Structures are given as structure tokens and as C-alpha cells.
């Protein structure tokens, strides 16, 4: 029998890196459900339920709350290509690897991109962003909320009001943070927010929830051009339509809205998974999920500090669900992570850019934000370092976490 004919049988892994993480078994069960037609009343009912669930996840009342079929980057591209016209000014404050991604996508949309840059591991005071808004007067302020490359989260609570003061919309990528850290789309004045499932939402990559304010929808609808083949008399037609057909949010909004205007065949299995991710979170309550991530993330940090590892970045703005630590001198990054997988079946992450090979990123998120996963990861990492000659006191990592838990 050739290897190509063997069934898929992935090895058992505990994914404690920056994502993806192990999906909640309930999500996997939901994704095993049989398909139904995209206009079956059951399917359109699931779509409507998914929209309502994600309004609670995003903490918004936006009618335009739906899924973009594709990984979290698909959601970013859909938001940018639908909001940005060539020549529009976009302001991107960069404080990690994924700010550079926003820049890249905005440039590909033809935007005139203006950047702020600062040392990785730090965040921007509102005054610094306001000064740039006043100078640039952009159409869009695009900010990563939590950047897994640095493990810190940019405070957004004042940025919506500031963006609107200078005539800009506020967009945020929440792929790494939503569901595990406080995020209030409406209260903070967000106009467009996208996310992914594979981190705090406890699902697989492949679906990108998005929410859009009325102001964002107005801009998108003004660019609507219904494609030939489904167009009827009176439908909008533009000579300069949104530059992506697949990521055209004007048409996708009609697909998810009352018209149910055909755009693509919905990724049914991913919708089932995304709906279950949100259902589980809403059942737990958003507040309880955030507290769970804080509890177990804090215990992980306490254990790593107990082992004598040095933390990276502004800890007052660290995300609940991930931490970066300096790799001890004499420890080979790749070999150590390979040994964690081979000996213990546990995956932790390396880093990007200026942090590559110098820091490990350890996640405590989604289905894996639990006491047993924290203690197991710390025990394995401690043994690995002791075998590698790092002077670590036996039991120090687990003891630190247990003290954080209260015994």
C-alpha cells in the first residue's frame, strides 16, 4: 500500500505555542455534521445564528457581522480591499510582525501607507497615535490588537474616538486576542474587526469572523458592483469595483443578508465549526472565558519565572494567552523544541524577526487554557532544560504555577 492511500492519522500533540491550538472536541464534532444546501432553511438558519453569536463575541450590535471564508488573513484582506481605494491614506502603527502584514496588504490595495514604528515588546500611548492622525489625516487607522510575535496588546479603548475625531475609520486585527482578552467593539468605537478561530476561540484555522460598523458598511456599499450573471435591472454597476471578487464585502453582505444573493458556495463545514466556537464561548460567557485565560496565563508566567526564565516585553500590556521568554544561554532553539515534541508531544513556538532564535513563545489559549496543560508544559520544559545543563531547581516551574493558582 502506498503512503498516499493511508488514512490520515495525526500524531498526538499538545499545542502550547502561539497557535494553532488543539480544537475543542465539541468543535470537531460539529464539523463532522453532514452538509446541507446553501439555501436550505436549515443552512440559512445556521448562518443567522452564527451572526447573532458573533455579535456577542465581538461585543457589538452591528448587523454586518458574518464570516469570511478563509483563514484570518482572508478577513483582513476582505476588510482592506473593500474599504480602501487606490490612493487612500492608511495609518499603520507597527509594534510587531503582524503590523507589517497590515502594511503589506494595504500597499497591495494601492493605499498610501503611513507608518509608525517602535521597539517590539512595547505599545503606543494614545498621544503618539493622535499626533500621527492629525498629521496624516488617513481614511483608515489599522491596528493589530494583540500581536503574538511580541505577546503584547495595544490598548484600543481611546483609539476609536481619536480616529473619528480626525475623520478616520478604525480597523483592528484580533486574531490572536479575541475571546481571551477584553475587547469591546462598540464601546471602543471600532469600525471593522476581523479575527480567526485557531487561538482563543478554540477552533481550526479556515474561517474569519468579521464585524463592520454602519460607517464602514456605507463606504463598502458605495463601491458595490453586482457581478454579471446574477445582475438584474437596477443593480449597481461600477467601472472601478472592489478589486477582489472573492473578498468583495459588498457582495458578501448581500449573500449573508435578506437577498441571499449568490456569491460563492458557503464553506459549510467551517461555518459549523465557527458557529460552535462562538456557541461554546457564549455559553461559558465572554467574561468567564477572559478570566479563564487570565488565570491560566498568569499561572504559566509564574511557572516560567519560577524556573528563572526572563520574560519579554511590556508585561503591563501582555496578552492573557501568550508569553515570550528568553531562551537560556547554551540552549539550541530548534533542537529544544524538537525534543519537546519528540519526548513529551508538546509544541511551543519560536519567534519572528529580531526575536527569532532568541525567544520561545508559549501559549495558554482556547481549549488549552487549562490547569493540567499548564502544569504538564512546565514540568516537561523544566526537565528538558535540566537535561540540557540549565541550572533549574527541580519542581520550580510547577511550584510557581501552583502558588499562582493558590495551592
C-alpha positions as a Markdown table, in Angstrom:
| # | Residue | x | y | z |
|---|---|---|---|---|
| 1 | Unk | 0.0 | 0.0 | 0.0 |
| 2 | Unk | 1.4 | 3.4 | -0.9 |
| 3 | Unk | 1.7 | 6.1 | 1.7 |
| 4 | Unk | -0.8 | 8.2 | -0.3 |
| 5 | Unk | -3.5 | 5.7 | 0.2 |
| 6 | Unk | -3.2 | 5.5 | 4.0 |
| 7 | Unk | -5.8 | 7.3 | 6.1 |
| 8 | Unk | -4.9 | 10.5 | 8.0 |
| 9 | Unk | -3.8 | 9.7 | 11.5 |
| 10 | Unk | -2.1 | 12.7 | 13.0 |
| 11 | Unk | 0.3 | 12.2 | 16.0 |
| 12 | Unk | -1.0 | 13.2 | 19.4 |
| 13 | Unk | 0.2 | 16.7 | 20.2 |
| 14 | Unk | -0.4 | 19.3 | 22.9 |
| 15 | Unk | -0.2 | 22.6 | 21.1 |
| 16 | Unk | 1.1 | 25.2 | 23.5 |
| 17 | Unk | 2.7 | 27.6 | 21.1 |
| 18 | Unk | 1.3 | 30.8 | 19.6 |
| 19 | Unk | -1.4 | 29.0 | 17.6 |
| 20 | Unk | -2.9 | 27.0 | 16.3 |
| 21 | Unk | -4.0 | 25.2 | 19.4 |
| 22 | Unk | -5.9 | 21.9 | 19.9 |
| 23 | Unk | -9.5 | 22.4 | 18.8 |
| 24 | Unk | -12.3 | 21.8 | 21.4 |
| 25 | Unk | -13.7 | 18.3 | 20.7 |
| 26 | Unk | -17.2 | 19.9 | 20.5 |
| 27 | Unk | -16.0 | 22.0 | 17.6 |
| 28 | Unk | -14.6 | 18.9 | 15.8 |
| 29 | Unk | -17.9 | 17.0 | 16.4 |
| 30 | Unk | -19.8 | 20.0 | 14.9 |
| 31 | Unk | -17.6 | 19.9 | 11.8 |
| 32 | Unk | -18.3 | 16.2 | 11.2 |
| 33 | Unk | -22.0 | 17.0 | 10.6 |
| 34 | Unk | -23.4 | 16.3 | 7.1 |
| 35 | Unk | -23.7 | 19.1 | 4.5 |
| 36 | Unk | -26.9 | 20.8 | 3.5 |
| 37 | Unk | -27.5 | 23.1 | 0.6 |
| 38 | Unk | -26.5 | 26.7 | 0.9 |
| 39 | Unk | -30.1 | 27.9 | 0.6 |
| 40 | Unk | -31.7 | 25.2 | 2.7 |
| 41 | Unk | -33.7 | 26.8 | 5.5 |
| 42 | Unk | -31.5 | 24.9 | 8.0 |
| 43 | Unk | -28.4 | 26.4 | 6.5 |
| 44 | Unk | -29.6 | 30.0 | 6.3 |
| 45 | Unk | -30.8 | 29.5 | 9.9 |
| 46 | Unk | -27.3 | 28.4 | 11.0 |
| 47 | Unk | -25.9 | 31.5 | 9.2 |
| 48 | Unk | -28.3 | 33.8 | 11.1 |
| 49 | Unk | -27.5 | 32.1 | 14.4 |
| 50 | Unk | -23.7 | 32.4 | 13.7 |
| 51 | Unk | -24.2 | 36.1 | 13.1 |
| 52 | Unk | -26.0 | 36.6 | 16.3 |
| 53 | Unk | -23.4 | 34.6 | 18.3 |
| 54 | Unk | -20.5 | 36.6 | 16.9 |
| 55 | Unk | -22.2 | 39.9 | 17.8 |
| 56 | Unk | -21.8 | 38.7 | 21.4 |
| 57 | Unk | -18.3 | 37.5 | 20.9 |
| 58 | Unk | -17.3 | 40.9 | 19.4 |
| 59 | Unk | -19.5 | 42.8 | 21.9 |
| 60 | Unk | -21.3 | 44.7 | 19.1 |
| 61 | Unk | -24.7 | 45.4 | 17.8 |
| 62 | Unk | -23.5 | 45.6 | 14.2 |
| 63 | Unk | -25.9 | 44.0 | 11.8 |
| 64 | Unk | -23.0 | 43.4 | 9.4 |
| 65 | Unk | -21.4 | 40.6 | 11.5 |
| 66 | Unk | -20.6 | 37.5 | 9.5 |
| 67 | Unk | -17.9 | 35.1 | 8.3 |
| 68 | Unk | -15.4 | 35.4 | 5.5 |
| 69 | Unk | -14.5 | 32.0 | 4.1 |
| 70 | Unk | -10.7 | 31.6 | 4.5 |
| 71 | Unk | -8.1 | 31.9 | 7.2 |
| 72 | Unk | -7.8 | 35.0 | 9.4 |
| 73 | Unk | -5.7 | 36.7 | 6.7 |
| 74 | Unk | -8.7 | 36.4 | 4.4 |
| 75 | Unk | -10.7 | 38.5 | 6.8 |
| 76 | Unk | -8.0 | 41.2 | 6.8 |
| 77 | Unk | -7.8 | 41.2 | 3.0 |
| 78 | Unk | -11.6 | 41.4 | 2.7 |
| 79 | Unk | -11.8 | 44.4 | 5.0 |
| 80 | Unk | -8.9 | 46.2 | 3.4 |
| 81 | Unk | -9.8 | 45.6 | -0.3 |
| 82 | Unk | -13.4 | 46.6 | 0.4 |
| 83 | Unk | -12.7 | 49.7 | 2.4 |
| 84 | Unk | -9.5 | 51.0 | 0.6 |
| 85 | Unk | -9.4 | 52.6 | -2.8 |
| 86 | Unk | -6.1 | 53.3 | -4.6 |
| 87 | Unk | -4.6 | 56.4 | -3.2 |
| 88 | Unk | -6.4 | 56.4 | 0.1 |
| 89 | Unk | -4.3 | 57.2 | 3.1 |
| 90 | Unk | -3.9 | 54.4 | 5.7 |
| 91 | Unk | -2.0 | 54.8 | 9.0 |
| 92 | Unk | -0.5 | 51.6 | 10.5 |
| 93 | Unk | 1.2 | 51.7 | 13.9 |
| 94 | Unk | 3.6 | 48.7 | 13.9 |
| 95 | Unk | 4.8 | 47.1 | 17.0 |
| 96 | Unk | 5.4 | 43.5 | 15.8 |
| 97 | Unk | 5.3 | 41.2 | 12.9 |
| 98 | Unk | 1.6 | 41.5 | 12.1 |
| 99 | Unk | 1.7 | 45.2 | 11.8 |
| 100 | Unk | 4.0 | 44.6 | 8.9 |
| 101 | Unk | 1.3 | 42.3 | 7.5 |
| 102 | Unk | -1.3 | 45.1 | 7.6 |
| 103 | Unk | 1.1 | 47.4 | 5.9 |
| 104 | Unk | 1.8 | 44.8 | 3.2 |
| 105 | Unk | -1.9 | 44.2 | 2.5 |
| 106 | Unk | -2.7 | 47.9 | 2.5 |
| 107 | Unk | 0.0 | 48.6 | 0.0 |
| 108 | Unk | -1.3 | 45.8 | -2.3 |
| 109 | Unk | -4.7 | 47.6 | -2.2 |
| 110 | Unk | -2.9 | 50.7 | -3.6 |
| 111 | Unk | -3.1 | 52.7 | -0.4 |
| 112 | Unk | -0.7 | 55.5 | 0.5 |
| 113 | Unk | 0.5 | 53.9 | 3.7 |
| 114 | Unk | 2.0 | 55.9 | 6.6 |
| 115 | Unk | 3.8 | 54.1 | 9.3 |
| 116 | Unk | 4.6 | 54.4 | 13.0 |
| 117 | Unk | 7.2 | 52.0 | 14.2 |
| 118 | Unk | 8.5 | 51.3 | 17.7 |
| 119 | Unk | 10.5 | 48.7 | 19.5 |
| 120 | Unk | 8.9 | 45.3 | 19.6 |
| 121 | Unk | 7.5 | 44.5 | 23.0 |
| 122 | Unk | 6.2 | 48.0 | 23.6 |
| 123 | Unk | 2.9 | 49.7 | 22.7 |
| 124 | Unk | 1.8 | 53.2 | 21.7 |
| 125 | Unk | 0.5 | 55.8 | 24.0 |
| 126 | Unk | -2.7 | 57.4 | 22.5 |
| 127 | Unk | -1.0 | 60.8 | 22.2 |
| 128 | Unk | 1.6 | 59.3 | 19.7 |
| 129 | Unk | -1.2 | 57.9 | 17.5 |
| 130 | Unk | -3.2 | 61.1 | 17.8 |
| 131 | Unk | -0.3 | 63.2 | 16.6 |
| 132 | Unk | 0.1 | 60.9 | 13.5 |
| 133 | Unk | -3.7 | 61.1 | 12.9 |
| 134 | Unk | -3.6 | 64.9 | 13.0 |
| 135 | Unk | -0.6 | 64.9 | 10.6 |
| 136 | Unk | -1.7 | 62.2 | 8.1 |
| 137 | Unk | -5.5 | 62.5 | 8.2 |
| 138 | Unk | -5.9 | 58.9 | 7.0 |
| 139 | Unk | -9.1 | 57.2 | 5.8 |
| 140 | Unk | -8.2 | 54.2 | 7.9 |
| 141 | Unk | -6.3 | 53.6 | 11.1 |
| 142 | Unk | -5.3 | 50.0 | 11.1 |
| 143 | Unk | -4.0 | 48.5 | 14.3 |
| 144 | Unk | -3.3 | 44.9 | 15.5 |
| 145 | Unk | -4.9 | 44.4 | 18.9 |
| 146 | Unk | -2.7 | 41.5 | 20.2 |
| 147 | Unk | 0.4 | 40.6 | 18.3 |
| 148 | Unk | 1.6 | 37.1 | 19.0 |
| 149 | Unk | 5.0 | 37.9 | 17.7 |
| 150 | Unk | 5.6 | 40.2 | 20.7 |
| 151 | Unk | 2.9 | 38.8 | 23.1 |
| 152 | Unk | 1.7 | 42.4 | 23.9 |
| 153 | Unk | -1.7 | 44.0 | 23.2 |
| 154 | Unk | -2.1 | 47.6 | 22.0 |
| 155 | Unk | -4.7 | 49.4 | 24.2 |
| 156 | Unk | -7.6 | 50.4 | 21.9 |
| 157 | Unk | -10.1 | 52.0 | 24.3 |
| 158 | Unk | -9.2 | 55.6 | 23.3 |
| 159 | Unk | -8.4 | 55.0 | 19.6 |
| 160 | Unk | -11.9 | 54.9 | 18.2 |
| 161 | Unk | -12.7 | 58.3 | 19.4 |
| 162 | Unk | -9.4 | 59.6 | 18.2 |
| 163 | Unk | -9.7 | 58.1 | 14.8 |
| 164 | Unk | -13.2 | 59.6 | 14.4 |
| 165 | Unk | -12.0 | 63.0 | 15.6 |
| 166 | Unk | -9.7 | 63.1 | 12.6 |
| 167 | Unk | -12.2 | 61.6 | 10.1 |
| 168 | Unk | -10.7 | 58.1 | 10.0 |
| 169 | Unk | -12.2 | 54.6 | 10.4 |
| 170 | Unk | -10.6 | 52.3 | 13.0 |
| 171 | Unk | -9.8 | 48.7 | 12.0 |
| 172 | Unk | -8.3 | 46.1 | 14.2 |
| 173 | Unk | -7.0 | 42.5 | 13.7 |
| 174 | Unk | -8.0 | 40.5 | 16.7 |
| 175 | Unk | -6.8 | 37.1 | 15.5 |
| 176 | Unk | -4.6 | 36.5 | 18.5 |
| 177 | Unk | -6.6 | 38.1 | 21.2 |
| 178 | Unk | -10.4 | 37.8 | 20.8 |
| 179 | Unk | -12.0 | 35.5 | 23.3 |
| 180 | Unk | -9.1 | 35.6 | 25.8 |
| 181 | Unk | -8.7 | 39.3 | 26.4 |
| 182 | Unk | -11.2 | 42.2 | 26.9 |
| 183 | Unk | -12.4 | 43.5 | 23.6 |
| 184 | Unk | -15.4 | 45.8 | 23.2 |
| 185 | Unk | -16.0 | 46.6 | 19.6 |
| 186 | Unk | -18.8 | 49.1 | 20.1 |
| 187 | Unk | -17.7 | 50.7 | 23.3 |
| 188 | Unk | -14.2 | 51.3 | 21.9 |
| 189 | Unk | -15.5 | 52.7 | 18.6 |
| 190 | Unk | -14.3 | 50.0 | 16.2 |
| 191 | Unk | -15.5 | 50.3 | 12.6 |
| 192 | Unk | -14.1 | 47.0 | 11.3 |
| 193 | Unk | -12.7 | 44.0 | 13.2 |
| 194 | Unk | -11.6 | 40.6 | 11.9 |
| 195 | Unk | -10.4 | 37.5 | 13.7 |
| 196 | Unk | -9.6 | 33.8 | 13.4 |
| 197 | Unk | -10.7 | 30.7 | 15.2 |
| 198 | Unk | -7.4 | 29.0 | 15.9 |
| 199 | Unk | -6.3 | 30.7 | 19.1 |
| 200 | Unk | -8.6 | 31.8 | 21.9 |
| 201 | Unk | -11.8 | 30.7 | 20.1 |
| 202 | Unk | -10.7 | 27.0 | 20.3 |
| 203 | Unk | -11.2 | 26.1 | 16.6 |
| 204 | Unk | -9.3 | 25.4 | 13.4 |
| 205 | Unk | -7.9 | 28.0 | 11.0 |
| 206 | Unk | -10.1 | 28.4 | 8.0 |
| 207 | Unk | -12.9 | 30.9 | 8.8 |
| 208 | Unk | -12.6 | 34.6 | 9.6 |
| 209 | Unk | -15.4 | 36.3 | 11.6 |
| 210 | Unk | -15.8 | 40.0 | 10.8 |
| 211 | Unk | -17.9 | 42.8 | 12.1 |
| 212 | Unk | -18.5 | 46.2 | 10.4 |
| 213 | Unk | -20.0 | 49.4 | 11.7 |
| 214 | Unk | -22.6 | 51.3 | 9.8 |
| 215 | Unk | -20.0 | 53.8 | 8.7 |
| 216 | Unk | -17.8 | 51.1 | 7.3 |
| 217 | Unk | -20.8 | 49.5 | 5.6 |
| 218 | Unk | -21.7 | 52.8 | 4.0 |
| 219 | Unk | -18.3 | 53.1 | 2.4 |
| 220 | Unk | -18.4 | 49.5 | 1.2 |
| 221 | Unk | -21.9 | 49.8 | -0.3 |
| 222 | Unk | -21.0 | 52.9 | -2.2 |
| 223 | Unk | -18.4 | 50.7 | -4.0 |
| 224 | Unk | -20.9 | 47.9 | -4.8 |
| 225 | Unk | -20.9 | 46.4 | -8.3 |
| 226 | Unk | -23.0 | 43.3 | -8.7 |
| 227 | Unk | -21.3 | 40.8 | -11.0 |
| 228 | Unk | -22.6 | 39.9 | -14.4 |
| 229 | Unk | -24.6 | 36.7 | -14.5 |
| 230 | Unk | -26.6 | 37.4 | -11.4 |
| 231 | Unk | -27.2 | 41.1 | -12.0 |
| 232 | Unk | -30.7 | 42.4 | -12.6 |
| 233 | Unk | -32.0 | 45.7 | -13.7 |
| 234 | Unk | -31.4 | 48.4 | -11.2 |
| 235 | Unk | -28.4 | 46.6 | -9.6 |
| 236 | Unk | -25.2 | 48.7 | -9.0 |
| 237 | Unk | -22.5 | 48.5 | -11.7 |
| 238 | Unk | -19.2 | 50.4 | -11.3 |
| 239 | Unk | -16.3 | 50.8 | -13.7 |
| 240 | Unk | -14.0 | 50.7 | -10.7 |
| 241 | Unk | -15.4 | 47.9 | -8.5 |
| 242 | Unk | -13.8 | 46.5 | -5.4 |
| 243 | Unk | -10.6 | 44.9 | -6.7 |
| 244 | Unk | -11.3 | 41.4 | -5.4 |
| 245 | Unk | -14.3 | 39.4 | -6.4 |
| 246 | Unk | -13.9 | 36.7 | -3.7 |
| 247 | Unk | -13.3 | 39.3 | -0.9 |
| 248 | Unk | -15.9 | 41.8 | -2.1 |
| 249 | Unk | -17.7 | 42.6 | 1.1 |
| 250 | Unk | -20.4 | 44.5 | -0.7 |
| 251 | Unk | -21.5 | 41.2 | -2.5 |
| 252 | Unk | -20.8 | 39.1 | 0.6 |
| 253 | Unk | -23.1 | 41.3 | 2.6 |
| 254 | Unk | -25.8 | 40.6 | 0.1 |
| 255 | Unk | -25.1 | 36.9 | 0.3 |
| 256 | Unk | -25.5 | 36.9 | 4.1 |
| 257 | Unk | -28.3 | 39.4 | 4.1 |
| 258 | Unk | -32.0 | 39.0 | 3.2 |
| 259 | Unk | -31.3 | 38.9 | -0.5 |
| 260 | Unk | -29.2 | 35.8 | -0.2 |
| 261 | Unk | -27.7 | 36.9 | -3.5 |
| 262 | Unk | -25.4 | 34.1 | -4.8 |
| 263 | Unk | -21.7 | 34.9 | -4.4 |
| 264 | Unk | -20.0 | 31.7 | -3.5 |
| 265 | Unk | -20.8 | 28.3 | -2.1 |
| 266 | Unk | -20.5 | 28.7 | 1.7 |
| 267 | Unk | -17.9 | 26.6 | 3.4 |
| 268 | Unk | -20.5 | 24.7 | 5.3 |
| 269 | Unk | -18.2 | 22.6 | 7.5 |
| 270 | Unk | -16.2 | 25.7 | 8.5 |
| 271 | Unk | -19.4 | 27.5 | 9.3 |
| 272 | Unk | -20.5 | 24.7 | 11.5 |
| 273 | Unk | -17.1 | 24.9 | 13.3 |
| 274 | Unk | -17.2 | 28.7 | 13.6 |
| 275 | Unk | -20.8 | 28.6 | 15.0 |
| 276 | Unk | -19.7 | 26.0 | 17.6 |
| 277 | Unk | -16.7 | 28.1 | 18.6 |
| 278 | Unk | -18.9 | 31.1 | 19.3 |
| 279 | Unk | -21.7 | 29.0 | 20.9 |
| 280 | Unk | -19.2 | 27.5 | 23.4 |
| 281 | Unk | -17.8 | 30.9 | 24.2 |
| 282 | Unk | -21.2 | 32.5 | 24.7 |
| 283 | Unk | -22.3 | 29.5 | 26.8 |
| 284 | Unk | -19.3 | 30.0 | 29.1 |
| 285 | Unk | -19.8 | 33.8 | 28.8 |
| 286 | Unk | -17.2 | 36.1 | 27.3 |
| 287 | Unk | -16.3 | 37.4 | 30.7 |
| 288 | Unk | -15.7 | 34.0 | 32.2 |
| 289 | Unk | -13.5 | 33.0 | 29.2 |
| 290 | Unk | -11.4 | 36.1 | 29.6 |
| 291 | Unk | -10.9 | 35.3 | 33.3 |
| 292 | Unk | -10.0 | 31.7 | 32.4 |
| 293 | Unk | -7.3 | 32.9 | 30.1 |
| 294 | Unk | -6.1 | 35.3 | 32.7 |
| 295 | Unk | -6.0 | 32.7 | 35.4 |
| 296 | Unk | -4.1 | 30.1 | 33.4 |
| 297 | Unk | -1.9 | 32.5 | 31.5 |
| 298 | Unk | -0.8 | 34.1 | 34.8 |
| 299 | Unk | 0.0 | 30.6 | 36.2 |
| 300 | Unk | 2.1 | 29.8 | 33.1 |
| 301 | Unk | 4.0 | 33.1 | 33.6 |
| 302 | Unk | 4.5 | 32.3 | 37.3 |
| 303 | Unk | 5.9 | 28.9 | 36.5 |
| 304 | Unk | 8.3 | 30.2 | 33.8 |
| 305 | Unk | 9.6 | 32.9 | 36.2 |
| 306 | Unk | 9.9 | 30.3 | 38.9 |
| 307 | Unk | 12.3 | 28.4 | 36.6 |
| 308 | Unk | 14.4 | 31.6 | 36.3 |
| 309 | Unk | 13.4 | 32.4 | 32.7 |
| 310 | Unk | 13.4 | 36.1 | 31.6 |
| 311 | Unk | 10.1 | 37.5 | 30.2 |
| 312 | Unk | 10.0 | 39.6 | 27.1 |
| 313 | Unk | 8.0 | 42.8 | 26.5 |
| 314 | Unk | 5.8 | 45.2 | 28.4 |
| 315 | Unk | 4.2 | 42.9 | 31.0 |
| 316 | Unk | 1.6 | 45.5 | 31.9 |
| 317 | Unk | 0.2 | 45.0 | 28.3 |
| 318 | Unk | 0.9 | 41.3 | 27.9 |
| 319 | Unk | -1.9 | 39.3 | 26.4 |
| 320 | Unk | -3.5 | 36.8 | 28.8 |
| 321 | Unk | -3.0 | 33.9 | 26.4 |
| 322 | Unk | 0.7 | 34.0 | 25.4 |
| 323 | Unk | 4.1 | 34.8 | 26.9 |
| 324 | Unk | 7.6 | 35.1 | 25.4 |
| 325 | Unk | 10.7 | 34.1 | 27.4 |
| 326 | Unk | 14.4 | 34.4 | 26.5 |
| 327 | Unk | 16.0 | 31.1 | 25.6 |
| 328 | Unk | 18.7 | 30.3 | 28.2 |
| 329 | Unk | 22.3 | 30.6 | 27.0 |
| 330 | Unk | 23.6 | 27.4 | 25.6 |
| 331 | Unk | 20.2 | 26.0 | 24.6 |
| 332 | Unk | 19.6 | 25.5 | 20.9 |
| 333 | Unk | 16.2 | 26.7 | 20.0 |
| 334 | Unk | 15.3 | 24.3 | 17.2 |
| 335 | Unk | 16.8 | 21.2 | 19.0 |
| 336 | Unk | 15.0 | 22.1 | 22.2 |
| 337 | Unk | 11.6 | 22.5 | 20.6 |
| 338 | Unk | 12.1 | 19.3 | 18.6 |
| 339 | Unk | 12.9 | 17.4 | 21.8 |
| 340 | Unk | 9.7 | 18.8 | 23.5 |
| 341 | Unk | 7.7 | 17.3 | 20.6 |
| 342 | Unk | 9.7 | 14.0 | 20.4 |
| 343 | Unk | 9.8 | 13.3 | 24.2 |
| 344 | Unk | 6.6 | 14.9 | 25.5 |
| 345 | Unk | 4.4 | 15.5 | 22.5 |
| 346 | Unk | 4.3 | 19.2 | 23.4 |
| 347 | Unk | 4.7 | 22.1 | 20.9 |
| 348 | Unk | 5.9 | 25.5 | 21.9 |
| 349 | Unk | 6.8 | 28.3 | 19.5 |
| 350 | Unk | 9.8 | 30.1 | 18.2 |
| 351 | Unk | 9.8 | 33.8 | 17.3 |
| 352 | Unk | 9.9 | 36.1 | 14.3 |
| 353 | Unk | 12.2 | 38.9 | 13.0 |
| 354 | Unk | 14.6 | 40.3 | 15.7 |
| 355 | Unk | 13.4 | 37.8 | 18.2 |
| 356 | Unk | 14.0 | 34.7 | 16.0 |
| 357 | Unk | 16.1 | 32.0 | 17.8 |
| 358 | Unk | 16.2 | 34.1 | 20.9 |
| 359 | Unk | 12.8 | 33.7 | 22.5 |
| 360 | Unk | 10.2 | 31.0 | 23.0 |
| 361 | Unk | 6.5 | 31.9 | 22.8 |
| 362 | Unk | 4.3 | 29.8 | 24.9 |
| 363 | Unk | 0.5 | 29.9 | 24.5 |
| 364 | Unk | -2.2 | 29.2 | 27.0 |
| 365 | Unk | -5.3 | 29.7 | 25.0 |
| 366 | Unk | -8.7 | 28.3 | 23.9 |
| 367 | Unk | -9.3 | 24.7 | 24.7 |
| 368 | Unk | -5.7 | 24.5 | 26.1 |
| 369 | Unk | -6.2 | 27.3 | 28.7 |
| 370 | Unk | -6.5 | 24.7 | 31.5 |
| 371 | Unk | -4.6 | 23.9 | 34.7 |
| 372 | Unk | -3.4 | 20.4 | 33.5 |
| 373 | Unk | -1.9 | 21.7 | 30.3 |
| 374 | Unk | -0.1 | 24.5 | 32.1 |
| 375 | Unk | 1.4 | 22.1 | 34.7 |
| 376 | Unk | 2.3 | 19.5 | 32.1 |
| 377 | Unk | 4.1 | 22.0 | 29.9 |
| 378 | Unk | 6.0 | 23.5 | 32.7 |
| 379 | Unk | 7.1 | 20.1 | 34.0 |
| 380 | Unk | 8.3 | 19.0 | 30.5 |
| 381 | Unk | 10.1 | 22.2 | 29.9 |
| 382 | Unk | 11.9 | 22.1 | 33.2 |
| 383 | Unk | 13.1 | 18.5 | 32.6 |
| 384 | Unk | 14.2 | 19.5 | 29.1 |
| 385 | Unk | 16.3 | 22.4 | 30.4 |
| 386 | Unk | 17.8 | 20.4 | 33.3 |
| 387 | Unk | 18.9 | 17.7 | 30.9 |
| 388 | Unk | 20.4 | 20.4 | 28.7 |
| 389 | Unk | 22.6 | 21.7 | 31.5 |
| 390 | Unk | 20.5 | 24.7 | 32.5 |
| 391 | Unk | 20.6 | 25.2 | 36.3 |
| 392 | Unk | 16.9 | 24.9 | 37.2 |
| 393 | Unk | 15.7 | 23.9 | 40.6 |
| 394 | Unk | 13.6 | 20.7 | 40.4 |
| 395 | Unk | 9.9 | 21.4 | 40.7 |
| 396 | Unk | 10.3 | 25.2 | 40.5 |
| 397 | Unk | 8.1 | 25.7 | 37.4 |
| 398 | Unk | 5.2 | 23.6 | 38.7 |
| 399 | Unk | 5.6 | 25.1 | 42.2 |
| 400 | Unk | 5.4 | 28.6 | 40.8 |
| 401 | Unk | 2.3 | 27.8 | 38.8 |
| 402 | Unk | 0.6 | 26.1 | 41.8 |
| 403 | Unk | 1.4 | 29.1 | 44.0 |
| 404 | Unk | -0.3 | 31.3 | 41.4 |
| 405 | Unk | -3.3 | 29.0 | 41.5 |
| 406 | Unk | -3.4 | 29.3 | 45.2 |
| 407 | Unk | -2.0 | 25.8 | 46.0 |
